[in-house]
Amino acid sequence: MIFCRRRECPAGRVTVFDMPLSCLKWRVKNFTTSDIYVSVDAFAEQNNMRIAPGGEDVVVDRDPQTGTRKTCRRIAIYAAAAGEVEIVCG
């Protein structure tokens, strides 16, 4: 089963995706016209991943002490410009 959410993200605000199940890694696709910044759980100004417009990347949550993968179900997105963002488990 594929878990996917696609939402409109407003410009200059953080949008939180609460997924129905936790997953080891999430594929994030940026359909906006500008960069988006992605964090696991709550949005972190100092610890996020930038995805260019039209791009996609995989987000993996890791324990900062051990580097061990963790499962997560909440992804926070900051969009520089309004547009759609898609998150897919796997």
Steps between C-alpha positions, in 0.01 A plus 500: 500500500627848412449789738495830316389853584501797266416842641511866412766674711468878554803724442707593804332259743568153636256226396501178702410170335370247754516165324275205598794264568867544579762418239881467487533734203278748319527627141420871484412662164499876452239629253542865606687768302763551772705305757340307784669404827417167665540384861391186679249558783506872593659746256864570595661821367850352538428142392303473178539385141453731201320370193510710182184578300391199296738276695461212741707332768478236773478599867629254760465561875811400697589505868763777542709299752514162326405571139240223522196539276174580672147486368304822485153607398524881510676709233520881518535703179592869468416627150657820366220524238148360509440171323448126536728261685464120492627254761510126432610217730788302359 
